[in-house]
Amino acid sequence: MDEPPELQYNGHWRMAVWALRVGYVGLAIAIAGLIVMSLGSTPWVLAVGVIIWLAAAAVTLAGFFWSRHELPEPRPGYWSMRFMLIHDTVHAQSSAQRS
């Protein structure tokens, strides 16, 4: 996977990466909410997780499309950028390594 170097310094891309990370947390909270709801608890944990996940999904999509729009032609395809986004969320790099 060859990530364009412009993405490393793109604010919209970093926003999409962090929003997806928050989305992972929201998904974990929603799953925990399903578990506690099945044990007879109230569904508020599930609701909080779903709300976090939906908000994070919207921000991730906006950042993804804005960053793709800002790339010079020829732009990478949607599928390859999707894999770049997932890769960046699980492989954090410090700003010192990027320089």
Secondary structure as the mmCIF struct_conf table of DSSP 4:
data_model
#
loop_
_struct_conf.conf_type_id
_struct_conf.id
_struct_conf.beg_label_comp_id
_struct_conf.beg_label_asym_id
_struct_conf.beg_label_seq_id
_struct_conf.end_label_comp_id
_struct_conf.end_label_asym_id
_struct_conf.end_label_seq_id
HELX_RH_AL_P HELX_RH_AL_P1 PRO A 5 GLN A 8
TURN_TY1_P TURN_TY1_P1 TYR A 9 TYR A 9
HELX_RH_AL_P HELX_RH_AL_P2 GLY A 11 SER A 38
TURN_TY1_P TURN_TY1_P2 LEU A 39 GLY A 40
TURN_TY1_P TURN_TY1_P3 PRO A 43 PRO A 43
HELX_RH_AL_P HELX_RH_AL_P3 TRP A 44 GLU A 70
BEND BEND1 LEU A 71 LEU A 71
HELX_LH_PP_P HELX_LH_PP_P1 PRO A 72 PRO A 72
BEND BEND2 GLU A 73 PRO A 74
HELX_LH_PP_P HELX_LH_PP_P2 ARG A 75 GLY A 77
HELX_RH_AL_P HELX_RH_AL_P4 TYR A 78 VAL A 90
BEND BEND3 HIS A 91 HIS A 91
HELX_RH_AL_P HELX_RH_AL_P5 SER A 95 ARG A 98
#
